[in-house]
């Protein structure tokens, strides 16, 4: 079995397929190491995904513009075109 490792600037993530353990290493050594079994690793993953979705959905709602009044658009056009005789 193999270990899957992802190294970042300030931390390293590792999954050991043989032991079924997810490990987080701190490069500075201040906080040490965290080991999670597969149940806790899955719960942590769900938590992270929910927070990412929450933050993504929150930012997209603020970008949505309210529709403008259609009467303003009609008034901007030639008023002779609005009357049908």
C-alpha positions in Angstrom: 0.0 0.0 0.0 1.0 3.6 -0.6 0.9 6.9 1.1 -0.7 9.9 -0.6 1.1 13.1 0.3 0.4 16.8 -0.5 2.9 19.4 0.6 1.9 23.0 0.9 3.8 26.1 2.1 2.9 25.7 5.8 1.5 22.2 6.1 1.7 18.7 4.7 -1.3 16.4 4.3 -0.8 12.6 4.2 -3.1 9.6 3.8 -1.8 6.2 4.7 -3.9 3.6 2.8 -2.5 0.7 4.9 -3.4 2.3 8.3 -6.4 4.2 7.0 -5.1 7.4 8.8 -5.2 11.0 7.6 -2.3 13.0 9.0 -1.7 16.8 9.0 1.8 18.0 9.7 2.7 21.6 10.6 6.0 22.7 9.1 6.9 25.2 11.8 6.3 22.6 14.6 4.2 25.0 16.7 1.1 22.9 16.6 2.6 19.5 16.0 0.7 16.7 14.2 -2.9 15.7 13.9 -3.9 12.1 13.1 -7.5 11.3 12.1 -8.9 7.9 11.5 -11.1 7.4 8.4 -14.3 8.3 10.2 -13.0 11.5 11.6 -11.2 12.4 8.3 -14.5 12.0 6.5 -16.3 14.2 9.0 -13.6 16.8 8.7 -13.9 16.7 4.9 -17.7 17.2 5.1 -17.1 20.1 7.4 -14.6 21.8 5.1 -16.9 21.3 2.0 -19.8 22.8 3.8 -17.8 25.8 4.9 -16.5 26.3 1.3 -20.1 26.0 -0.1 -21.4 28.4 2.5 -18.7 31.0 1.7 -19.1 30.5 -2.0 -22.9 30.9 -1.9 -22.7 33.9 0.4 -20.4 35.8 -2.0 -22.5 35.0 -5.1 -25.7 36.4 -3.5 -24.1 39.8 -3.1 -23.2 39.9 -6.8 -26.7 39.4 -8.0 -28.3 42.7 -9.2 -32.0 43.5 -8.8 -33.9 43.7 -12.1 -34.6 47.3 -13.2 -38.1 48.5 -13.7 -39.2 47.8 -17.3 -41.1 51.1 -17.5 -37.8 53.0 -17.4 -36.6 51.0 -20.4 -39.8 51.8 -22.3 -39.6 55.5 -21.6 -36.1 55.6 -22.9 -37.4 54.5 -26.3 -39.3 56.6 -28.8 -42.8 57.3 -27.3 -44.4 57.1 -30.8 -43.5 53.4 -31.0 -45.5 52.6 -27.9 -48.9 53.6 -29.3 -50.5 51.1 -31.7 -53.2 52.6 -33.9 
